[in-house]
Amino acid sequence: MVRDIVIYPDKRLKLISKKVESFDSELHTLLDDMYDTMMAKGGVGLAAIQIGVDKQVLIINIPKEDALEDNQQSKENTLEMINPTILESEGSEKSQEGCLSVPGVYEDVTRAKRVKVRYYDRDGVEHIIEDDSFLAIAMQHEIDHLNGKLFIEKLSIIKRKKFEKEWKKRAKKKK
Ligand code: CO
């Protein structure tokens, strides 16, 4: 089921998400709803808090570059991460990010180049993943959501002020 996305500056986006304790059907429904919502909105990643659920759950689906067809975001390619923890990070790299909770905004953000992350899948099985591609950036972006942080908080003061000004202008237009 497609759910509504929580949009900045909604205060829920600042919540620290809680650890998942039981890997039950409620969790599976949440993951399925997150997938439906991410696909409907055209995102490559989504944290549970973005649909208003403060649990340490995120999904990532990066379309394959060698895709023969337009849409390679199949459900099997979706990485589901429960209670993720960054164990190691190194290097730094700047890349452009966007977020379904801050629609239409794309900015360069600096993050670690390589990360090693421990997480649990929907059945509660532990996994460790190491990556230095765009997936590493996406994992850091989504894990930030679980800690109540948005990518726009990583912008320089000048860029952040410019963003806030434009965001307010846009909000006024909508009213
Ligand atoms: Co985001």
Boltz pocket constraint, residues with backbone or C-beta under 6 A from the ligand:
constraints:
  - pocket:
      binder: B
      contacts: [[A, 45], [A, 98], [A, 99], [A, 100], [A, 101], [A, 141], [A, 142], [A, 145]]
      max_distance: 6.0
